[in-house]
Amino acid sequence: MLERSHGRLCLVVITLWCIVELGGYGERALGSVRDPFLELRGIWERTGYGDLYVIGKKRVAVYQYTRASCLQSERLNKREFAELFTDIVVQTDGMAFTAIYPDEPAFRRRFSRLISLPEVCSEEQRITKFVPTRIFDHVWHTFNDYYAFFKERDVDWPAQYAALRGQIDDRMSKHALFARLRKLLSPIDDGHVYIESNAEEFSPEKPRGVDVILSEGYRHQLKSDKYREYASSQMKRYREVLSSYLDRSSRRQAGGTRSDQLVWGTIDRRVGFLLVESMNSISTKRDASSLDDVKAVQTIMEQVMADLRDTEAMVIDVRFNGGGDDAVSLAIANRFTDKPKLAITKSARSYRGETPRREAYLIPEGDTPYLKPVVVISGPDSASATEIFIMAMRVLPHVTQLGEVTNGILSDELHKSLPKGWEFTLSNEVYYDHEGINHEATGIVPHIQAQVFSLKDLDSGRDSALEAALNTLLP
């Protein structure tokens, strides 16, 4: 995955490689450094994310801050820092560096040098103990400064504070505080918003898609008194129906611990079919990183393309793919272009406004790109990195999106820490498609509307969305 670099020249390179901006695309150049810590010593901010890295002689202190609060989230040694960030490139003036984060490798992260820590991060002011009033305020201020979509999701955030702050006191139990934080976050219908204590967890995302359909079906049946059992059986039926369309001898699968993250085959020997269940957990390695998943999906896609290259058209089914990593999405989409194309851009949005947009391109991969007609089936359960995949595929003139509107949660999760091991996440990144449109909260509207899941279909042994895709490809 190539991306525009922020700096034209390299000063420091860890793991020997750097990206140099050249005509809008990156070019690798060799370099080395005696002591990266010596070159990077100082205070660095990931602007737009509220993260600070104070790099000393042997250790790195990580702070998370708002305009009104701050806490130290972790301490790293040299080895841990080297594992966290790779391919570090420092600008010639020493005032910024970029790096690859192995679990989010699609975009380089950018850091700017600060002269001093913000005053709220001083030893006297920063949060060091679990004090309910300070915890509540820090969560509110973190969202206030860095959550990007209050307007899009019609949330009056100051009103939430006004309604709940008076209910917080320092004598309340952790359970009571968590209950108030649930109420604080509850209006934000966003699957990337999440809070977790040692005993409880909560996301304010409202049910949608297949969950709504299965819940309704469960209420109107008498065979099972356990929802999970009922839902599992219905999804098993769905997969059996889907598999019935494939030519029996053509079915293949690979990826993940069950070797079923990608399933492919042919329909009537004419149309290729590719089901992608997830944009992560593709690698079979234990504790695999996103880079491992990218390598695994590249290998699998070689086989997929070889098996389906003689088909007249292809259906790619991501209707129940809940996401994963952008780099995996782009690695799959790269197989469908014969030239570099701008796929997506993104920026971080905070109280300071939006950071400069970073670009990600489709780059041809493999000997023979698939340039025949393609239909991508989407639905309300298509979320996160899957929506990135759909946006990237929509750049291509031979691709049609069919189905229902996607979930509308494109931003990466911004992870934040609290004392006592509590954690929470929020959305602070704005993704734009190749036309400059942001689909957060609204979702991506397909070119052709079609229902993607119904119990009526299951009862009749049909998949009407797949049939609509086939009719579109071979009318």
C-alpha positions as CSV (number, residue, x, y, z in Angstrom):
1,M,0.0,0.0,0.0
2,L,1.6,3.3,-1.1
3,E,0.6,6.6,0.3
4,R,1.8,10.2,0.0
5,S,4.6,10.9,2.4
6,H,4.6,14.1,4.5
7,G,8.3,14.7,4.1
8,R,10.4,15.0,1.0
9,L,13.7,13.9,2.6
10,C,14.7,11.4,5.2
11,L,16.9,11.9,8.2
12,V,16.2,8.8,10.3
13,V,15.0,5.4,9.3
14,I,14.3,2.5,11.7
15,T,14.3,-0.9,10.1
16,L,16.2,0.7,7.2
17,W,13.3,1.8,4.9
18,C,11.8,5.3,4.4
19,I,9.2,6.8,2.1
20,V,10.2,9.8,0.0
21,E,7.5,11.8,-1.7
22,L,8.0,11.6,-5.5
23,G,5.3,12.7,-7.9
24,G,2.6,11.8,-5.4
25,Y,3.8,8.2,-4.8
26,G,6.3,6.7,-2.3
27,E,9.7,5.4,-3.2
28,R,11.9,3.4,-0.9
29,A,15.4,4.4,-0.1
30,L,18.0,2.8,2.1
31,G,19.2,4.4,5.3
32,S,20.4,3.5,8.8
33,V,20.7,5.0,12.2
34,R,22.9,4.3,15.2
35,D,20.5,5.1,18.0
36,P,16.8,5.9,17.1
37,F,16.0,6.9,20.6
38,L,18.8,9.6,20.5
39,E,17.3,11.0,17.3
40,L,13.7,10.9,18.6
41,R,14.3,12.1,22.1
42,G,11.6,14.7,23.1
43,I,7.9,15.2,23.2
44,W,5.7,14.2,20.2
45,E,2.0,14.7,19.6
46,R,-0.2,12.7,17.2
47,T,-2.3,15.7,16.3
48,G,-6.0,15.2,16.2
49,Y,-5.8,12.1,18.4
50,G,-5.0,13.5,21.8
51,D,-1.9,11.2,22.2
52,L,1.5,12.3,23.4
53,Y,4.8,10.4,23.4
54,V,7.6,11.6,25.7
55,I,10.7,9.7,24.5
56,G,13.6,9.6,27.0
57,K,16.9,7.8,27.1
58,K,15.4,4.4,27.7
59,R,11.7,4.7,28.1
60,V,8.6,6.3,26.5
61,A,5.8,7.8,28.6
62,V,2.5,7.9,26.8
63,Y,-0.1,10.5,27.7
64,Q,-3.7,11.0,26.6
65,Y,-5.0,14.5,27.0
66,T,-7.8,16.9,26.4
67,R,-7.9,20.7,26.8
68,A,-9.1,20.2,30.4
69,S,-7.6,16.8,31.5
70,C,-4.7,14.4,31.1
71,L,-3.5,11.0,32.3
72,Q,-0.5,8.8,31.6
73,S,-1.8,5.7,29.8
74,E,1.4,3.5,29.7
75,R,5.1,3.3,29.7
76,L,7.1,1.6,27.0
77,N,10.7,0.4,26.9
78,K,12.8,0.5,23.7
79,R,11.8,-2.9,22.6
80,E,8.1,-2.2,23.1
81,F,8.3,1.1,21.2
82,A,10.2,-0.6,18.3
83,E,7.4,-3.2,18.1
84,L,4.7,-0.5,18.3
85,F,6.1,1.7,15.5
86,T,8.1,0.6,12.5
87,D,9.5,2.3,9.3
88,I,10.0,5.5,11.2
89,V,10.9,8.5,9.0
90,V,12.0,11.8,10.5
91,Q,11.8,15.1,8.6
92,T,15.1,16.9,7.9
93,D,14.2,19.7,10.3
94,G,13.5,17.2,13.1
95,M,10.1,18.6,13.8
96,A,7.9,15.7,12.6
97,F,8.1,12.0,11.9
98,T,5.8,9.4,10.4
99,A,5.6,5.7,11.2
100,I,3.8,2.5,10.4
101,Y,1.7,1.0,13.2
102,P,1.6,-2.8,12.4
103,D,-2.0,-3.2,13.5
104,E,-3.2,-0.4,11.2
105,P,-0.7,-0.5,8.3
106,A,-2.8,1.2,5.5
107,F,-1.9,4.7,6.6
108,R,1.3,6.1,8.1
109,R,0.9,7.8,11.4
110,R,2.2,11.4,11.7
111,F,3.7,13.0,14.9
112,S,4.8,16.6,15.5
113,R,7.4,17.7,18.0
114,L,6.3,19.8,21.0
115,I,8.5,22.1,23.1
116,S,6.8,21.1,26.3
117,L,4.0,19.1,27.7
118,P,0.6,20.7,27.9
119,E,0.0,22.2,31.4
120,V,-2.9,19.7,32.1
121,C,-0.3,16.9,31.8
122,S,1.9,18.3,34.6
123,E,2.4,16.1,37.7
124,E,0.2,18.4,39.7
125,Q,-2.8,18.4,37.3
126,R,-2.9,15.0,35.6
127,I,-5.2,12.2,36.7
128,T,-3.4,9.6,38.7
129,K,-6.2,8.1,40.8
130,F,-9.6,6.7,40.2
131,V,-11.8,9.6,41.3
132,P,-15.3,9.4,39.8
133,T,-15.8,13.1,39.2
134,R,-12.4,13.3,37.4
135,I,-13.1,10.1,35.4
136,F,-16.5,11.3,34.3
137,D,-15.1,14.7,33.2
138,H,-12.2,13.2,31.4
139,V,-14.5,10.9,29.4
140,W,-16.8,13.8,28.5
141,H,-13.9,16.1,27.6
142,T,-12.3,13.4,25.4
143,F,-15.4,13.0,23.4
144,N,-15.9,16.8,23.4
145,D,-12.4,17.4,21.9
146,Y,-12.0,14.4,19.6
147,Y,-15.4,12.7,18.7
148,A,-16.0,13.8,15.1
149,F,-19.7,13.1,14.4
150,F,-21.9,14.8,17.0
151,K,-23.6,16.8,14.2
152,E,-24.0,13.8,11.9
153,R,-25.5,11.7,14.7
154,D,-27.7,14.5,16.1
155,V,-26.2,14.4,19.6
156,D,-26.3,17.4,21.9
157,W,-23.2,16.7,23.9
158,P,-23.2,19.7,26.2
159,A,-26.8,18.8,27.2
160,Q,-25.6,15.3,28.2
161,Y,-23.1,16.8,30.5
162,A,-25.6,19.2,32.0
163,A,-28.1,16.4,32.6
164,L,-25.7,13.9,34.3
165,R,-22.8,15.8,35.9
166,G,-24.8,16.6,39.0
167,Q,-25.3,12.9,39.6
168,I,-21.6,12.2,40.0
169,D,-19.8,12.3,43.3
170,D,-16.5,10.8,44.6
171,R,-18.2,8.5,47.0
172,M,-20.2,6.6,44.4
173,S,-19.3,3.0,43.5
174,K,-17.6,2.0,40.3
175,H,-20.8,0.2,39.2
176,A,-22.8,3.4,39.7
177,L,-20.2,5.5,37.8
178,F,-20.3,3.0,34.9
179,A,-24.1,3.3,34.8
180,R,-23.8,7.1,34.5
181,L,-21.2,6.7,31.7
182,R,-23.6,4.4,29.9
183,K,-26.2,7.1,30.0
184,L,-23.7,9.7,28.9
185,L,-22.8,7.7,25.8
186,S,-26.2,6.2,25.0
187,P,-27.4,8.8,22.4
188,I,-24.4,8.1,20.2
189,D,-25.5,5.4,17.7
190,D,-22.0,4.4,16.7
191,G,-20.5,0.9,16.7
192,H,-17.1,2.3,17.3
193,V,-18.0,3.8,20.6
194,Y,-17.4,1.5,23.5
195,I,-16.6,1.5,27.2
196,E,-15.4,-1.3,29.4
197,S,-14.7,-1.7,33.1
198,N,-13.3,-4.8,34.8
199,A,-16.8,-6.1,35.2
200,E,-19.0,-4.4,32.5
201,E,-19.0,-3.4,28.9
202,F,-21.3,-1.2,26.8
203,S,-21.7,0.1,23.3
204,P,-24.5,2.5,22.4
205,E,-24.9,1.2,18.9
206,K,-28.5,0.4,18.1
207,P,-29.5,-3.0,16.6
208,R,-29.7,-3.1,12.8
209,G,-29.6,-5.5,9.9
210,V,-29.7,-9.2,10.5
211,D,-30.0,-8.8,14.3
212,V,-33.3,-7.0,14.0
213,I,-34.7,-9.6,11.6
214,L,-33.6,-12.5,13.7
215,S,-34.9,-10.9,16.9
216,E,-38.3,-10.5,15.3
217,G,-38.3,-14.0,14.0
218,Y,-37.3,-15.4,17.5
219,R,-40.3,-13.7,19.1
220,H,-42.6,-15.4,16.6
221,Q,-41.4,-19.0,16.9
222,L,-41.8,-21.7,19.6
223,K,-39.1,-24.2,18.7
224,S,-36.2,-22.6,20.7
225,D,-36.1,-20.8,24.0
226,K,-32.6,-19.6,23.6
227,Y,-32.0,-16.7,21.2
228,R,-28.3,-17.5,20.4
229,E,-29.2,-21.0,19.5
230,Y,-32.0,-19.8,17.3
231,A,-29.9,-17.2,15.6
232,S,-27.0,-19.6,15.0
233,S,-29.4,-22.1,13.4
234,Q,-30.8,-19.5,11.1
235,M,-27.4,-18.3,10.0
236,K,-26.4,-21.9,9.3
237,R,-29.4,-22.2,7.1
238,Y,-28.4,-19.0,5.3
239,R,-24.9,-20.4,4.6
240,E,-26.4,-23.7,3.3
241,V,-28.7,-21.8,0.9
242,L,-25.8,-19.6,-0.3
243,S,-23.6,-22.7,-0.9
244,S,-26.4,-24.4,-2.9
245,Y,-25.8,-21.8,-5.7
246,L,-22.2,-22.8,-6.2
247,D,-21.1,-25.5,-8.6
248,R,-20.4,-28.4,-6.3
249,S,-16.9,-29.2,-7.4
250,S,-15.8,-25.5,-7.5
251,R,-16.2,-24.6,-3.8
252,R,-12.9,-23.6,-2.0
253,Q,-12.2,-21.9,1.3
254,A,-9.2,-20.5,3.2
255,G,-8.1,-18.1,5.9
256,G,-8.4,-18.1,9.7
257,T,-8.3,-20.8,12.3
258,R,-11.3,-22.6,10.6
259,S,-10.1,-21.9,7.1
260,D,-13.4,-20.2,6.1
261,Q,-12.8,-16.5,6.1
262,L,-12.8,-16.5,2.4
263,V,-15.1,-18.9,0.4
264,W,-15.1,-18.9,-3.4
265,G,-16.3,-20.9,-6.4
266,T,-18.4,-20.6,-9.6
267,I,-22.1,-20.4,-10.4
268,D,-23.2,-22.1,-13.6
269,R,-19.5,-22.2,-14.6
270,R,-19.9,-18.7,-15.8
271,V,-19.9,-16.4,-12.7
272,G,-17.2,-16.3,-10.0
273,F,-18.3,-16.0,-6.4
274,L,-16.2,-14.7,-3.5
275,L,-17.5,-14.5,0.1
276,V,-15.4,-12.4,2.4
277,E,-16.5,-13.0,6.0
278,S,-14.0,-10.6,7.7
279,M,-11.3,-8.1,7.0
280,N,-9.1,-9.5,9.8
281,S,-8.2,-12.8,11.4
282,I,-7.1,-14.1,7.9
283,S,-3.7,-15.4,9.0
284,T,-3.5,-18.7,10.8
285,K,-0.6,-17.5,12.9
286,R,-1.1,-17.1,16.6
287,D,-1.3,-13.5,17.7
288,A,-1.1,-12.4,14.1
289,S,-0.8,-8.7,13.3
290,S,-2.7,-6.9,10.6
291,L,0.5,-7.2,8.4
292,D,0.3,-11.0,8.8
293,D,-3.4,-10.8,7.7
294,V,-2.4,-8.8,4.7
295,K,0.3,-11.3,3.7
296,A,-2.2,-14.1,4.2
297,V,-5.0,-12.5,2.1
298,Q,-2.5,-11.7,-0.7
299,T,-1.6,-15.4,-0.9
300,I,-5.2,-16.5,-0.8
301,M,-6.2,-14.0,-3.5
302,E,-3.6,-15.4,-5.8
303,Q,-5.5,-18.7,-5.7
304,V,-8.9,-17.0,-5.9
305,M,-7.9,-15.1,-9.0
306,A,-6.4,-18.2,-10.6
307,D,-9.5,-20.3,-9.9
308,L,-12.0,-17.6,-11.2
309,R,-10.0,-16.0,-14.0
310,D,-12.0,-17.7,-16.8
311,T,-15.4,-16.6,-15.5
312,E,-17.4,-14.0,-17.3
313,A,-18.2,-11.9,-14.2
314,M,-17.9,-12.0,-10.4
315,V,-20.0,-11.5,-7.3
316,I,-18.2,-10.4,-4.1
317,D,-20.4,-10.9,-1.0
318,V,-19.6,-8.7,2.0
319,R,-23.1,-8.3,3.4
320,F,-22.3,-9.8,6.8
321,N,-18.6,-8.6,7.0
322,G,-18.3,-6.5,10.1
323,G,-14.9,-5.1,9.2
324,G,-11.3,-5.5,10.3
325,D,-8.3,-3.7,8.8
326,D,-8.2,-1.2,5.9
327,A,-5.0,-2.8,4.6
328,V,-6.8,-6.1,4.1
329,S,-9.6,-4.4,2.3
330,L,-7.3,-2.7,0.0
331,A,-5.2,-5.8,-0.6
332,I,-8.4,-7.5,-1.9
333,A,-9.5,-4.5,-4.0
334,N,-6.0,-4.2,-5.6
335,R,-6.8,-7.4,-7.6
336,F,-9.5,-5.5,-9.6
337,T,-7.5,-2.6,-11.0
338,D,-5.0,-2.3,-13.8
339,K,-3.7,1.1,-12.8
340,P,-3.2,3.1,-9.6
341,K,-6.3,4.9,-8.5
342,L,-7.1,7.2,-5.5
343,A,-9.3,5.0,-3.3
344,I,-9.9,7.0,-0.1
345,T,-8.6,9.9,1.9
346,K,-9.0,10.5,5.6
347,S,-8.2,13.1,8.2
348,A,-8.5,13.3,12.0
349,R,-11.2,15.8,13.3
350,S,-10.8,17.4,16.7
351,Y,-11.5,20.7,18.4
352,R,-8.7,22.1,16.2
353,G,-10.5,21.2,13.0
354,E,-9.4,18.6,10.5
355,T,-5.8,17.5,9.9
356,P,-4.5,17.4,6.3
357,R,-6.1,14.5,4.4
358,R,-3.9,11.4,3.9
359,E,-4.5,9.4,0.7
360,A,-4.6,5.6,0.0
361,Y,-4.4,4.2,-3.5
362,L,-5.4,1.1,-5.3
363,I,-2.3,-0.4,-6.7
364,P,-2.4,-3.2,-9.3
365,E,-1.4,-6.6,-7.7
366,G,-0.9,-9.9,-9.4
367,D,-0.2,-10.7,-13.1
368,T,-3.8,-10.4,-14.4
369,P,-6.3,-8.0,-12.7
370,Y,-9.9,-8.9,-12.9
371,L,-11.5,-6.3,-15.1
372,K,-14.8,-8.1,-16.0
373,P,-18.1,-7.0,-14.5
374,V,-18.2,-7.3,-10.7
375,V,-21.2,-6.9,-8.3
376,V,-20.5,-6.2,-4.6
377,I,-23.3,-7.2,-2.3
378,S,-23.6,-5.0,0.8
379,G,-26.0,-4.6,3.7
380,P,-26.4,-2.8,7.1
381,D,-24.0,-5.3,8.6
382,S,-21.3,-4.3,6.2
383,A,-19.2,-2.1,8.5
384,S,-16.0,-0.3,9.2
385,A,-13.1,-1.7,7.0
386,T,-15.7,-3.4,4.8
387,E,-17.1,0.0,4.0
388,I,-13.6,1.1,3.1
389,F,-13.5,-1.9,0.7
390,I,-16.8,-0.9,-0.9
391,M,-15.6,2.7,-1.3
392,A,-12.4,1.5,-3.0
393,M,-14.3,-0.9,-5.3
394,R,-16.7,1.9,-6.3
395,V,-13.8,3.7,-7.8
396,L,-13.7,1.1,-10.6
397,P,-16.0,1.5,-13.6
398,H,-16.7,-2.3,-13.9
399,V,-18.0,-2.5,-10.3
400,T,-21.6,-2.2,-9.1
401,Q,-22.7,-2.1,-5.5
402,L,-26.0,-4.0,-4.9
403,G,-28.0,-4.5,-1.7
404,E,-28.8,-2.3,1.2
405,V,-27.2,0.8,2.7
406,T,-24.1,0.0,4.8
407,N,-23.7,0.5,8.5
408,G,-22.0,4.0,8.4
409,I,-19.1,3.5,10.9
410,L,-15.9,4.1,8.8
411,S,-13.6,5.8,11.3
412,D,-11.0,3.7,13.1
413,E,-11.5,3.2,16.8
414,L,-9.5,5.7,18.9
415,H,-8.6,3.8,22.0
416,K,-8.3,5.6,25.3
417,S,-7.4,4.3,28.8
418,L,-8.7,5.1,32.3
419,P,-7.3,4.1,35.7
420,K,-8.1,0.7,37.2
421,G,-7.9,-0.9,33.7
422,W,-11.0,0.8,32.3
423,E,-11.0,1.6,28.6
424,F,-13.1,3.3,26.0
425,T,-13.2,4.0,22.3
426,L,-14.5,6.7,20.0
427,S,-14.5,7.8,16.3
428,N,-12.3,10.7,15.4
429,E,-11.4,10.0,11.7
430,V,-13.3,11.3,8.7
431,Y,-13.0,9.0,5.6
432,Y,-13.8,10.4,2.2
433,D,-14.4,8.5,-1.0
434,H,-12.8,9.3,-4.3
435,E,-15.4,12.0,-4.9
436,G,-14.8,13.6,-1.5
437,I,-18.0,12.3,0.1
438,N,-18.0,11.2,3.7
439,H,-20.4,8.3,4.5
440,E,-20.2,8.3,8.3
441,A,-23.6,7.9,10.0
442,T,-25.4,7.8,6.6
443,G,-23.8,4.6,5.2
444,I,-22.9,4.0,1.5
445,V,-26.0,3.8,-0.7
446,P,-25.8,1.0,-3.3
447,H,-26.2,1.6,-7.0
448,I,-29.0,-1.1,-7.0
449,Q,-31.3,-1.7,-4.1
450,A,-32.1,-5.3,-3.0
451,Q,-33.0,-6.9,0.2
452,V,-30.0,-8.9,1.5
453,F,-31.6,-11.2,4.1
454,S,-35.1,-12.4,5.0
455,L,-36.5,-15.4,6.8
456,K,-39.0,-15.8,3.9
457,D,-36.0,-16.4,1.6
458,L,-34.6,-19.0,4.0
459,D,-37.9,-20.8,4.1
460,S,-38.0,-21.0,0.3
461,G,-34.3,-21.9,-0.1
462,R,-33.5,-18.8,-2.0
463,D,-31.1,-15.9,-1.9
464,S,-32.8,-13.0,-3.6
465,A,-29.8,-10.7,-3.3
466,L,-27.5,-13.1,-5.0
467,E,-30.1,-13.7,-7.7
468,A,-30.4,-10.0,-8.2
469,A,-26.6,-9.8,-8.6
470,L,-26.6,-12.6,-11.1
471,N,-29.4,-10.9,-13.1
472,T,-27.4,-7.7,-13.1
473,L,-24.3,-9.4,-14.4
474,L,-25.9,-11.8,-16.9
475,P,-29.3,-10.2,-17.8
